[in-house]
């Protein structure tokens, strides 16, 4: 399904879908874990709207609990470029008591970016639209208001072969966590 709540995500770039995924994750984080300071996590996530995937990927490894939980200890995790022991300990503690939905919502934006990495996007990138729909469903199932998709309408699928232009700081302005 390409339309959700009357909005057609097929006209939105991959970068725009990525941003919408972050917007969904932010809303869930604030609704379910308002006591946590999410600025560090989402500050790193929003950086993905301003740079090439291969650069952002290293940043994401710093905050993706599913990647860090795969390592037995920091001795094994230190192979993640730029990951300090302090960051490793912080992330494991920070995400230690969040539910599976939060982990999924942190992962979805990255999966949207990685889906067609080094490939030509087939059609309208249907698989990434389905990922956005998963994020939407999680919010709906938890009675959390959806972000307004019009906020990402400026990033269209006809830009940069479907990828969309970098947001050049506009992503951070879309954040409800970084702009509180």
N, CA and C atoms as a LAMMPS dump frame, in Angstrom:
ITEM: TIMESTEP
0
ITEM: NUMBER OF ATOMS
540
ITEM: BOX BOUNDS ff ff ff
-5.0000000000000000e+02 5.0000000000000000e+02
-5.0000000000000000e+02 5.0000000000000000e+02
-5.0000000000000000e+02 5.0000000000000000e+02
ITEM: ATOMS id mol type element x y z
1 1 1 N 0.852 -1.181 0
2 1 2 C 0 0 0
3 1 3 C 0.894 1.24 0
4 2 1 N 0.674 2.159 -0.918
5 2 2 C 1.529 3.327 -1.039
6 2 3 C 0.949 4.552 -0.35
7 3 1 N -0.286 4.513 0.014
8 3 2 C -0.889 5.659 0.681
9 3 3 C -1.242 5.279 2.107
10 4 1 N -0.979 6.155 3.017
11 4 2 C -1.307 5.943 4.416
12 4 3 C -1.931 7.225 4.923
13 5 1 N -3.12 7.112 5.451
14 5 2 C -3.825 8.296 5.943
15 5 3 C -3.946 9.369 4.862
16 6 1 N -4.121 8.939 3.615
17 6 2 C -4.307 9.887 2.524
18 6 3 C -3.03 10.462 1.97
19 7 1 N -1.868 10.046 2.45
20 7 2 C -0.596 10.579 1.965
21 7 3 C 0.095 9.539 1.101
22 8 1 N 0.585 9.967 -0.027
23 8 2 C 1.238 9.066 -0.977
24 8 3 C 2.758 9.144 -0.794
25 9 1 N 3.325 8.171 -0.103
26 9 2 C 4.767 8.156 0.147
27 9 3 C 5.584 7.822 -1.1
28 10 1 N 4.935 7.388 -2.168
29 10 2 C 5.691 7.065 -3.393
30 10 3 C 6.288 8.316 -4.034
31 11 1 N 5.786 9.487 -3.693
32 11 2 C 6.337 10.731 -4.246
33 11 3 C 7.432 11.315 -3.366
34 12 1 N 7.691 10.675 -2.237
35 12 2 C 8.701 11.149 -1.282
36 12 3 C 10.002 10.393 -1.516
37 13 1 N 11.105 11.102 -1.439
38 13 2 C 12.424 10.495 -1.651
39 13 3 C 12.768 9.502 -0.542
40 14 1 N 13.788 8.708 -0.794
41 14 2 C 14.294 7.796 0.234
42 14 3 C 14.73 8.601 1.456
43 15 1 N 15.409 9.715 1.244
44 15 2 C 15.835 10.563 2.357
45 15 3 C 14.626 11.095 3.13
46 16 1 N 13.57 11.439 2.432
47 16 2 C 12.352 11.896 3.086
48 16 3 C 11.683 10.789 3.888
49 17 1 N 11.681 9.572 3.345
50 17 2 C 11.113 8.427 4.073
51 17 3 C 11.954 8.128 5.312
52 18 1 N 13.271 8.248 5.159
53 18 2 C 14.186 8.09 6.286
54 18 3 C 13.824 9.089 7.388
55 19 1 N 13.635 10.346 7.005
56 19 2 C 13.286 11.392 7.966
57 19 3 C 11.95 11.094 8.634
58 20 1 N 10.988 10.624 7.865
59 20 2 C 9.682 10.31 8.447
60 20 3 C 9.813 9.17 9.452
61 21 1 N 10.658 8.204 9.143
62 21 2 C 10.911 7.122 10.098
63 21 3 C 11.476 7.648 11.407
64 22 1 N 12.395 8.595 11.318
65 22 2 C 12.951 9.203 12.53
66 22 3 C 11.856 9.949 13.29
67 23 1 N 11.014 10.66 12.569
68 23 2 C 9.926 11.402 13.209
69 23 3 C 8.997 10.449 13.979
70 24 1 N 8.736 9.281 13.399
71 24 2 C 7.908 8.279 14.083
72 24 3 C 8.616 7.773 15.336
73 25 1 N 9.908 7.478 15.211
74 25 2 C 10.675 6.978 16.358
75 25 3 C 10.703 8.011 17.486
76 26 1 N 10.84 9.281 17.13
77 26 2 C 10.846 10.331 18.147
78 26 3 C 9.525 10.375 18.92
79 27 1 N 8.432 10.3 18.199
80 27 2 C 7.123 10.36 18.859
81 27 3 C 6.931 9.174 19.807
82 28 1 N 7.344 8.013 19.353
83 28 2 C 7.225 6.828 20.208
84 28 3 C 8.116 6.979 21.44
85 29 1 N 9.348 7.417 21.238
86 29 2 C 10.294 7.578 22.339
87 29 3 C 9.734 8.525 23.401
88 30 1 N 9.19 9.64 22.977
89 30 2 C 8.657 10.613 23.938
90 30 3 C 7.397 10.115 24.636
91 31 1 N 6.578 9.352 23.909
92 31 2 C 5.342 8.837 24.503
93 31 3 C 5.626 7.724 25.511
94 32 1 N 6.56 6.85 25.188
95 32 2 C 6.815 5.683 26.03
96 32 3 C 7.928 5.883 27.06
97 33 1 N 8.871 6.749 26.755
98 33 2 C 10.038 6.938 27.63
99 33 3 C 10.344 8.43 27.814
100 34 1 N 9.387 9.179 28.327
101 34 2 C 9.585 10.629 28.441
102 34 3 C 10.694 11.022 29.419
103 35 1 N 11.055 10.117 30.302
104 35 2 C 12.093 10.429 31.29
105 35 3 C 13.508 10.371 30.715
106 36 1 N 13.665 9.772 29.559
107 36 2 C 14.99 9.643 28.947
108 36 3 C 15.355 10.899 28.162
109 37 1 N 16.621 11.204 28.149
110 37 2 C 17.121 12.315 27.341
111 37 3 C 17.545 11.748 25.987
112 38 1 N 16.709 11.908 25.001
113 38 2 C 16.899 11.307 23.678
114 38 3 C 17.752 12.156 22.744
115 39 1 N 18.205 13.316 23.17
116 39 2 C 18.897 14.232 22.252
117 39 3 C 20.135 13.621 21.615
118 40 1 N 20.928 12.908 22.361
119 40 2 C 22.152 12.318 21.817
120 40 3 C 21.82 11.299 20.715
121 41 1 N 20.848 10.446 20.984
122 41 2 C 20.462 9.412 20.024
123 41 3 C 19.903 10.038 18.753
124 42 1 N 18.929 10.927 18.894
125 42 2 C 18.291 11.474 17.701
126 42 3 C 19.152 12.524 17.005
127 43 1 N 20.035 13.149 17.735
128 43 2 C 20.994 14.04 17.077
129 43 3 C 21.832 13.27 16.067
130 44 1 N 22.289 12.079 16.462
131 44 2 C 23.049 11.236 15.537
132 44 3 C 22.174 10.729 14.391
133 45 1 N 20.941 10.378 14.692
134 45 2 C 20.067 9.872 13.629
135 45 3 C 19.798 10.94 12.572
136 46 1 N 19.517 12.168 13.012
137 46 2 C 19.198 13.23 12.05
138 46 3 C 20.381 13.571 11.153
139 47 1 N 21.591 13.267 11.585
140 47 2 C 22.765 13.505 10.738
141 47 3 C 22.655 12.751 9.413
142 48 1 N 21.916 11.657 9.407
143 48 2 C 21.746 10.869 8.184
144 48 3 C 21.039 11.604 7.063
145 49 1 N 20.328 12.68 7.366
146 49 2 C 19.652 13.44 6.308
147 49 3 C 20.599 14.414 5.621
148 50 1 N 21.817 14.502 6.112
149 50 2 C 22.766 15.493 5.603
150 50 3 C 24.036 14.911 5.008
151 51 1 N 24.123 13.611 4.868
152 51 2 C 25.36 13.023 4.368
153 51 3 C 25.1 11.719 3.634
154 52 1 N 26.111 11.266 2.939
155 52 2 C 25.997 10.008 2.218
156 52 3 C 25.876 8.84 3.186
157 53 1 N 25.178 7.813 2.761
158 53 2 C 24.89 6.655 3.603
159 53 3 C 26.146 6.063 4.212
160 54 1 N 27.161 5.876 3.38
161 54 2 C 28.359 5.202 3.887
162 54 3 C 29.019 5.979 5.022
163 55 1 N 28.878 7.293 5.042
164 55 2 C 29.403 8.092 6.153
165 55 3 C 28.515 7.948 7.389
166 56 1 N 27.219 8.029 7.196
167 56 2 C 26.287 7.962 8.312
168 56 3 C 26.272 6.585 8.965
169 57 1 N 26.514 5.566 8.179
170 57 2 C 26.488 4.193 8.684
171 57 3 C 27.357 4.047 9.928
172 58 1 N 28.527 4.645 9.933
173 58 2 C 29.411 4.539 11.083
174 58 3 C 28.819 5.234 12.303
175 59 1 N 28.151 6.343 12.081
176 59 2 C 27.458 7.011 13.184
177 59 3 C 26.361 6.121 13.741
178 60 1 N 25.608 5.523 12.847
179 60 2 C 24.481 4.694 13.286
180 60 3 C 24.942 3.512 14.121
181 61 1 N 26.088 2.928 13.776
182 61 2 C 26.597 1.812 14.566
183 61 3 C 26.82 2.201 16.024
184 62 1 N 27.008 3.486 16.263
185 62 2 C 27.211 3.951 17.635
186 62 3 C 25.926 3.921 18.452
187 63 1 N 24.785 3.974 17.814
188 63 2 C 23.536 4.085 18.573
189 63 3 C 22.593 2.915 18.362
190 64 1 N 22.925 1.992 17.5
191 64 2 C 22.034 0.871 17.236
192 64 3 C 22.258 -0.216 18.278
193 65 1 N 21.33 -0.359 19.215
194 65 2 C 21.53 -1.348 20.274
195 65 3 C 21.619 -2.774 19.736
196 66 1 N 20.912 -3.061 18.647
197 66 2 C 20.951 -4.42 18.106
198 66 3 C 22.35 -4.79 17.623
199 67 1 N 23.072 -3.827 17.099
200 67 2 C 24.446 -4.089 16.674
201 67 3 C 25.331 -4.261 17.903
202 68 1 N 25.21 -3.366 18.862
203 68 2 C 26.082 -3.418 20.031
204 68 3 C 25.798 -4.627 20.921
205 69 1 N 24.535 -5.08 20.978
206 69 2 C 24.208 -6.252 21.788
207 69 3 C 24.803 -7.535 21.206
208 70 1 N 25.177 -7.503 19.935
209 70 2 C 25.795 -8.684 19.324
210 70 3 C 27.202 -8.94 19.855
211 71 1 N 27.806 -7.934 20.44
212 71 2 C 29.166 -8.08 20.958
213 71 3 C 29.127 -8.514 22.415
214 72 1 N 30.016 -9.42 22.793
215 72 2 C 30.065 -9.918 24.161
216 72 3 C 30.538 -8.848 25.137
217 73 1 N 31.399 -7.969 24.678
218 73 2 C 31.941 -6.924 25.536
219 73 3 C 32.508 -5.824 24.652
220 74 1 N 32.965 -4.759 25.291
221 74 2 C 33.577 -3.681 24.532
222 74 3 C 34.82 -4.158 23.798
223 75 1 N 35.511 -5.128 24.324
224 75 2 C 36.711 -5.644 23.659
225 75 3 C 36.39 -6.108 22.239
226 76 1 N 35.213 -6.667 22.049
227 76 2 C 34.787 -7.099 20.71
228 76 3 C 34.164 -5.94 19.94
229 77 1 N 33.433 -5.058 20.649
230 77 2 C 32.719 -3.957 20
231 77 3 C 33.645 -2.85 19.528
232 78 1 N 34.853 -2.79 20.05
233 78 2 C 35.73 -1.677 19.68
234 78 3 C 36.12 -1.699 18.212
235 79 1 N 35.761 -2.777 17.494
236 79 2 C 35.99 -2.8 16.051
237 79 3 C 35.049 -1.85 15.308
238 80 1 N 33.983 -1.397 15.974
239 80 2 C 33.091 -0.405 15.377
240 80 3 C 33.866 0.908 15.319
241 81 1 N 34.109 1.43 14.12
242 81 2 C 34.942 2.634 13.996
243 81 3 C 34.445 3.797 14.844
244 82 1 N 35.343 4.355 15.65
245 82 2 C 35.03 5.538 16.433
246 82 3 C 34.238 5.292 17.705
247 83 1 N 33.934 4.044 18.015
248 83 2 C 33.133 3.749 19.199
249 83 3 C 34.022 3.739 20.438
250 84 1 N 33.749 4.649 21.342
251 84 2 C 34.509 4.693 22.583
252 84 3 C 33.865 3.758 23.607
253 85 1 N 34.609 3.412 24.618
254 85 2 C 34.072 2.59 25.713
255 85 3 C 32.934 3.341 26.397
256 86 1 N 33.1 4.647 26.541
257 86 2 C 32.059 5.463 27.159
258 86 3 C 30.757 5.399 26.36
259 87 1 N 30.844 5.532 25.023
260 87 2 C 29.653 5.449 24.171
261 87 3 C 29.023 4.058 24.248
262 88 1 N 29.853 3.041 24.22
263 88 2 C 29.364 1.66 24.286
264 88 3 C 28.565 1.448 25.577
265 89 1 N 29.146 1.825 26.704
266 89 2 C 28.464 1.65 27.987
267 89 3 C 27.186 2.478 28.061
268 90 1 N 27.247 3.698 27.542
269 90 2 C 26.081 4.585 27.557
270 90 3 C 24.913 3.976 26.763
271 91 1 N 25.188 3.519 25.556
272 91 2 C 24.124 2.986 24.702
273 91 3 C 23.522 1.719 25.309
274 92 1 N 24.353 0.814 25.799
275 92 2 C 23.812 -0.412 26.39
276 92 3 C 22.925 -0.102 27.596
277 93 1 N 23.355 0.84 28.414
278 93 2 C 22.532 1.214 29.563
279 93 3 C 21.269 1.951 29.116
280 94 1 N 21.427 2.861 28.179
281 94 2 C 20.306 3.673 27.708
282 94 3 C 19.185 2.815 27.117
283 95 1 N 19.553 1.846 26.286
284 95 2 C 18.549 1.014 25.627
285 95 3 C 18.242 -0.261 26.395
286 96 1 N 18.831 -0.423 27.565
287 96 2 C 18.652 -1.648 28.33
288 96 3 C 17.223 -1.925 28.756
289 97 1 N 16.408 -0.911 28.856
290 97 2 C 15.031 -1.132 29.332
291 97 3 C 13.984 -0.58 28.367
292 98 1 N 14.261 -0.615 27.08
293 98 2 C 13.242 -0.2 26.106
294 98 3 C 12.63 -1.442 25.467
295 99 1 N 11.421 -1.284 24.956
296 99 2 C 10.73 -2.425 24.368
297 99 3 C 11.166 -2.677 22.919
298 100 1 N 10.696 -3.781 22.394
299 100 2 C 11.064 -4.185 21.032
300 100 3 C 10.615 -3.145 20.006
301 101 1 N 9.462 -2.529 20.202
302 101 2 C 8.99 -1.515 19.255
303 101 3 C 9.975 -0.363 19.14
304 102 1 N 10.551 0.059 20.265
305 102 2 C 11.517 1.156 20.218
306 102 3 C 12.743 0.749 19.417
307 103 1 N 13.215 -0.474 19.615
308 103 2 C 14.372 -0.957 18.842
309 103 3 C 14.042 -1.032 17.358
310 104 1 N 12.841 -1.487 17.043
311 104 2 C 12.418 -1.559 15.636
312 104 3 C 12.37 -0.159 15.036
313 105 1 N 11.826 0.791 15.779
314 105 2 C 11.713 2.159 15.27
315 105 3 C 13.069 2.836 15.116
316 106 1 N 14.046 2.47 15.925
317 106 2 C 15.405 2.988 15.753
318 106 3 C 16.03 2.378 14.495
319 107 1 N 15.7 1.125 14.229
320 107 2 C 16.279 0.404 13.094
321 107 3 C 15.647 0.786 11.749
322 108 1 N 14.365 1.092 11.716
323 108 2 C 13.654 1.333 10.451
324 108 3 C 14.297 2.427 9.598
325 109 1 N 14.623 3.595 10.142
326 109 2 C 15.241 4.612 9.272
327 109 3 C 16.514 4.107 8.582
328 110 1 N 17.345 3.401 9.325
329 110 2 C 18.576 2.863 8.726
330 110 3 C 18.253 1.85 7.637
331 111 1 N 17.271 1.003 7.884
332 111 2 C 16.889 0.019 6.871
333 111 3 C 16.369 0.704 5.613
334 112 1 N 15.686 1.816 5.786
335 112 2 C 15.202 2.569 4.624
336 112 3 C 16.392 3.044 3.796
337 113 1 N 17.391 3.605 4.454
338 113 2 C 18.575 4.077 3.716
339 113 3 C 19.365 2.93 3.102
340 114 1 N 19.528 1.852 3.833
341 114 2 C 20.383 0.756 3.379
342 114 3 C 19.739 -0.112 2.302
343 115 1 N 18.43 -0.075 2.182
344 115 2 C 17.727 -0.994 1.279
345 115 3 C 18.282 -0.956 -0.146
346 116 1 N 18.54 0.2 -0.66
347 116 2 C 18.995 0.313 -2.059
348 116 3 C 20.406 0.871 -2.165
349 117 1 N 21.163 0.735 -1.098
350 117 2 C 22.53 1.232 -1.083
351 117 3 C 23.296 0.616 -2.239
352 118 1 N 23.936 1.449 -3.03
353 118 2 C 24.735 1.034 -4.199
354 118 3 C 23.898 0.348 -5.268
355 119 1 N 22.632 0.647 -5.326
356 119 2 C 21.741 0.079 -6.34
357 119 3 C 20.902 1.184 -6.97
358 120 1 N 20.34 0.874 -8.114
359 120 2 C 19.318 1.728 -8.703
360 120 3 C 18.009 1.362 -8.01
361 121 1 N 17.282 2.354 -7.567
362 121 2 C 16.025 2.105 -6.864
363 121 3 C 14.994 1.584 -7.856
364 122 1 N 14.451 0.397 -7.613
365 122 2 C 13.443 -0.13 -8.537
366 122 3 C 12.097 0.572 -8.346
367 123 1 N 11.516 1.023 -9.433
368 123 2 C 10.21 1.684 -9.362
369 123 3 C 10.23 2.855 -8.402
370 124 1 N 9.306 2.818 -7.437
371 124 2 C 9.232 3.884 -6.433
372 124 3 C 9.846 3.447 -5.101
373 125 1 N 10.552 2.334 -5.104
374 125 2 C 11.152 1.853 -3.858
375 125 3 C 10.109 1.348 -2.884
376 126 1 N 9.239 0.49 -3.395
377 126 2 C 8.097 -0.008 -2.63
378 126 3 C 8.486 -0.574 -1.26
379 127 1 N 9.625 -1.267 -1.19
380 127 2 C 10.019 -1.883 0.078
381 127 3 C 10.234 -0.838 1.177
382 128 1 N 10.747 0.325 0.804
383 128 2 C 10.963 1.361 1.818
384 128 3 C 9.633 1.985 2.26
385 129 1 N 8.673 2.017 1.371
386 129 2 C 7.338 2.498 1.753
387 129 3 C 6.726 1.528 2.76
388 130 1 N 6.948 0.237 2.53
389 130 2 C 6.447 -0.764 3.476
390 130 3 C 7.099 -0.602 4.848
391 131 1 N 8.358 -0.197 4.883
392 131 2 C 9.038 0.051 6.161
393 131 3 C 8.411 1.239 6.877
394 132 1 N 8.087 2.284 6.131
395 132 2 C 7.396 3.438 6.721
396 132 3 C 6.058 2.988 7.295
397 133 1 N 5.373 2.116 6.583
398 133 2 C 4.079 1.625 7.047
399 133 3 C 4.204 0.837 8.346
400 134 1 N 5.302 0.115 8.524
401 134 2 C 5.529 -0.597 9.791
402 134 3 C 5.649 0.424 10.925
403 135 1 N 6.408 1.491 10.704
404 135 2 C 6.556 2.533 11.721
405 135 3 C 5.198 3.163 12.042
406 136 1 N 4.43 3.439 11.017
407 136 2 C 3.097 4.032 11.201
408 136 3 C 2.209 3.103 12.022
409 137 1 N 2.243 1.82 11.702
410 137 2 C 1.414 0.845 12.419
411 137 3 C 1.789 0.772 13.899
412 138 1 N 3.078 0.815 14.201
413 138 2 C 3.499 0.785 15.605
414 138 3 C 2.912 1.976 16.347
415 139 1 N 2.974 3.153 15.756
416 139 2 C 2.403 4.329 16.411
417 139 3 C 0.894 4.195 16.559
418 140 1 N 0.219 3.774 15.499
419 140 2 C -1.237 3.622 15.562
420 140 3 C -1.646 2.597 16.616
421 141 1 N -0.932 1.475 16.664
422 141 2 C -1.25 0.425 17.649
423 141 3 C -1.066 0.905 19.076
424 142 1 N -0.259 1.925 19.267
425 142 2 C 0.003 2.464 20.594
426 142 3 C -0.69 3.804 20.833
427 143 1 N -1.62 4.14 19.94
428 143 2 C -2.397 5.382 20.058
429 143 3 C -1.521 6.619 20.18
430 144 1 N -0.479 6.658 19.353
431 144 2 C 0.434 7.795 19.325
432 144 3 C 0.183 8.559 18.028
433 145 1 N 0.024 9.85 18.143
434 145 2 C -0.252 10.685 16.975
435 145 3 C 0.872 10.577 15.949
436 146 1 N 0.485 10.429 14.697
437 146 2 C 1.465 10.336 13.612
438 146 3 C 2.047 11.71 13.289
439 147 1 N 3.311 11.738 12.867
440 147 2 C 3.871 13.008 12.386
441 147 3 C 3.157 13.424 11.099
442 148 1 N 3.144 14.693 10.834
443 148 2 C 2.533 15.212 9.617
444 148 3 C 3.464 14.944 8.434
445 149 1 N 3.079 14.081 7.488
446 149 2 C 3.953 13.781 6.352
447 149 3 C 4.186 14.975 5.431
448 150 1 N 3.347 16.001 5.53
449 150 2 C 3.576 17.197 4.711
450 150 3 C 4.908 17.864 5.06
451 151 1 N 5.403 17.598 6.258
452 151 2 C 6.672 18.194 6.669
453 151 3 C 7.857 17.685 5.835
454 152 1 N 7.696 16.525 5.207
455 152 2 C 8.779 15.984 4.38
456 152 3 C 8.447 16.066 2.888
457 153 1 N 7.354 16.705 2.54
458 153 2 C 6.904 16.771 1.145
459 153 3 C 7.887 17.503 0.235
460 154 1 N 8.774 18.297 0.809
461 154 2 C 9.767 19.019 -0.004
462 154 3 C 10.818 18.077 -0.599
463 155 1 N 10.947 16.884 -0.05
464 155 2 C 11.962 15.926 -0.49
465 155 3 C 11.309 14.896 -1.402
466 156 1 N 11.332 15.169 -2.688
467 156 2 C 10.564 14.365 -3.631
468 156 3 C 11.397 13.296 -4.327
469 157 1 N 10.701 12.283 -4.79
470 157 2 C 11.33 11.118 -5.411
471 157 3 C 11.999 11.461 -6.744
472 158 1 N 11.679 12.589 -7.314
473 158 2 C 12.313 12.961 -8.585
474 158 3 C 13.672 13.644 -8.379
475 159 1 N 14.108 13.785 -7.146
476 159 2 C 15.405 14.396 -6.839
477 159 3 C 16.477 13.309 -6.677
478 160 1 N 17.603 13.507 -7.316
479 160 2 C 18.764 12.618 -7.186
480 160 3 C 18.396 11.148 -7.36
481 161 1 N 17.676 10.835 -8.428
482 161 2 C 17.335 9.448 -8.782
483 161 3 C 16.573 8.726 -7.67
484 162 1 N 15.727 9.45 -6.954
485 162 2 C 14.905 8.856 -5.909
486 162 3 C 15.443 9.056 -4.508
487 163 1 N 16.715 9.393 -4.388
488 163 2 C 17.327 9.543 -3.064
489 163 3 C 16.951 10.859 -2.393
490 164 1 N 16.677 11.893 -3.168
491 164 2 C 16.392 13.205 -2.595
492 164 3 C 17.672 13.922 -2.232
493 165 1 N 17.575 15.222 -2.145
494 165 2 C 18.732 16.023 -1.768
495 165 3 C 18.964 15.936 -0.268
496 166 1 N 20.171 16.283 0.144
497 166 2 C 20.453 16.385 1.571
498 166 3 C 19.554 17.47 2.155
499 167 1 N 19.228 17.332 3.408
500 167 2 C 18.326 18.282 4.055
501 167 3 C 19.041 19.557 4.5
502 168 1 N 20.36 19.534 4.557
503 168 2 C 21.15 20.716 4.933
504 168 3 C 20.607 21.412 6.177
505 169 1 N 20.455 20.647 7.228
506 169 2 C 19.985 21.208 8.499
507 169 3 C 18.486 21.204 8.686
508 170 1 N 17.724 21.041 7.602
509 170 2 C 16.262 21.044 7.74
510 170 3 C 15.771 19.86 8.56
511 171 1 N 16.517 18.745 8.516
512 171 2 C 16.118 17.567 9.28
513 171 3 C 16.031 17.848 10.762
514 172 1 N 17.042 18.504 11.286
515 172 2 C 17.042 18.823 12.714
516 172 3 C 15.857 19.73 13.067
517 173 1 N 15.43 20.572 12.142
518 173 2 C 14.283 21.434 12.409
519 173 3 C 12.983 20.636 12.454
520 174 1 N 12.956 19.462 11.843
521 174 2 C 11.768 18.606 11.893
522 174 3 C 11.663 17.856 13.215
523 175 1 N 12.733 17.805 13.948
524 175 2 C 12.792 17.038 15.18
525 175 3 C 11.988 17.678 16.291
526 176 1 N 11.191 16.861 16.974
527 176 2 C 10.46 17.348 18.149
528 176 3 C 11.299 17.161 19.414
529 177 1 N 12.4 16.462 19.299
530 177 2 C 13.28 16.239 20.447
531 177 3 C 14.392 17.274 20.476
532 178 1 N 14.972 17.558 19.344
533 178 2 C 16.099 18.497 19.297
534 178 3 C 15.642 19.944 19.373
535 179 1 N 14.356 20.177 19.162
536 179 2 C 13.813 21.541 19.173
537 179 3 C 12.796 21.754 20.28
538 180 1 N 13.014 21.118 21.407
539 180 2 C 12.024 21.282 22.494
540 180 3 C 12.242 22.562 23.268
